[in-house]
Amino acid sequence: MAPKCLNSIAMRLCLALFIAIFIAPNLILAKNTQEIHGLRMNAIDRCWRANPDWRRNRQQLARCAVGYSGKMTGNIGRGLVRYKVTDPSDNPVKPKPGTLRYGATMIRGKVWITFQRDMRIRLEKPLLISSFTAIDGRGVSVSIAGNACLRVFKANNVIIHGLQIHHCRAQPACSVMGPDGRIVNIGQVDGDAIRLISASKVWIDHNTLYQCQDGLLDVTRGSTDITVSNNWFRDQDKVMLLGHDDGYLRDKNMKVTVVYNHFGPNCNQRMPRVRFGYAHVVNNLYQKWAQYAIGGSMNPSVKSEANLFIASKSGKKEKSWRFYSVRDAFENGASFIQTGFGGAKPNYNRQQSFPIVDAQSVRSITRSAGVLR
């Protein structure tokens, strides 16, 4: 009996030693990577920000998208061109190498654009972004401001990350360099920060957008499979429009995920306003809207889920229109009128799905919304 007991004790000691050396540290690491500087991270940030060597692994970001855009793996891999912006100037018809417009229009195939240093770029005319383009402003301070701004026209597999976009102005009809190095004639342009037109599979993440002449983000004319995440929208009347107009039936196929964003302060309306289509609006922070937060027309399907709505102490406290609300939270007397019940499920596939936190945790997971500091 004694040898058997000794063998049993030895096996238990070995098992305990194995757990202490190999498993416990990984459990501690898993716990620690949920937070950075004491802040709880959401599913997107946890995917790449926990890696201290992310600058050498920038393309890891493409695997972190959630929602309808899905993983952006088409932007990485074989044939990828790494392009660095070194020159903040802009020539809309003959872009120079080293400028943002050159990287976004003149390079065919997959391109990952980064920036050499802090810079403020004043675009002379709207910038048309090519398919399979990632604009990555992490690690420096990049502003696109004071004139024309960004447009994704009939393009797909586009990432826009880490930019400050503000004070965008309307533009007259003009000619610009377009995707694949071809001159494109475009009509009059409203002063939006970012406008998507007949675009698909676009991910807009960790940008700060404010004070533009028209809106901050338009998703229009049949655009679909879009994720808008971790952005800070502030100081704006019309914030986000999903769907072109009441007569554009192609927008019935639109699918947009709006997640982990911070709206406010000083936003008036359209966070978002939805025409036709489907929008999953989830885990966002709404702070002191003026007219309304979520709105819609033309019978869209909108699921508002686990958002936190904080009304101002005075003024409009009700957020209304046709949508289905589940697990939303309200503070400062905020309220809503729900006119849809049941249904409105996003039906994500495995590459699109993500965990949804309780609305009371939204403050923490949106605290890093906007350009990372």
Secondary structure, DSSP 8 states (H G I E B T S, - for coil): -HHHHHHHHHHHHHHHHHIIIIIHHHHHHHHHTTEETTEE--HHHHHHTT-TTGGGGGGGGGGG--GGG---GGGSSTT-EEEEE------SSS--TTSHHHHHHTS-S-EEEEESS-EEE-BSS-EE--TTEEEE-TTS-EEEESSB-EEEES-EEEEEES-EEE----B-SEEEEEGGGEEEEE--B---SEEEES-EEEEEES-EEE--SSEEEEEETT-EEEEEES-EEESEEEEEEESS-TT-GGGGG-EEEEES-EE-SSEEE-SSEEESSEEEEES-EEE-BSS-SSEEESS-EEEEES-EEE--SSS--EEESS-EEES-EEETT-EEE----S-------TTT------GGGHHHHTTT-SS--
